[in-house]
């Protein structure tokens, strides 16, 4: 092969490579223009619609209190501990709520419950508790607050033994 033929064959290869390079550059340029056009369309033209979707999907921020653990001394005795506190609610629309037992039962009615609640919680009299509970029954609320304060776990266990509240939670609504 002579030097002229080698030179001619090298020029053909260079021309072939440049045409391929030019084709790839054009294709990538078109793809980049399509991506920019799509971004413009979403950002400018459809922006208001997507902002509405975003606002609808946002959840409100709320504070989550951390649970505290126990603090032990160096000889493994508890120095400080966290105890949970509970709110007392009744569901007067519970599926198995026993209205007959709530009104008329011999030992599990509203009078007995009001007596024990007033004795334990001491924020209302027996009659006030009875009226409060009957008002909740009349309102048929799902989450009717029985006591505004909070009770400890041991108090909750004791309250669960009170008349009517000792029934299963679906029947008592507690």
Protein Blocks (a to p, Z undefined) as FASTA:
>chain_A
ZZklmmmmmmmmmmmmmmmmmmmmmmmmmmmmmmmmmmmmmmmmmmmmmmmmmmmmpccd
ddddddddddddfkopafbdcdddddddddfkbfklcfklmmmmmklcfklmmmmmmmmn
opacfklmmmmmmmmmmnopabdcfblbdcdfklmmmmmmpghklpcfklnoZZ
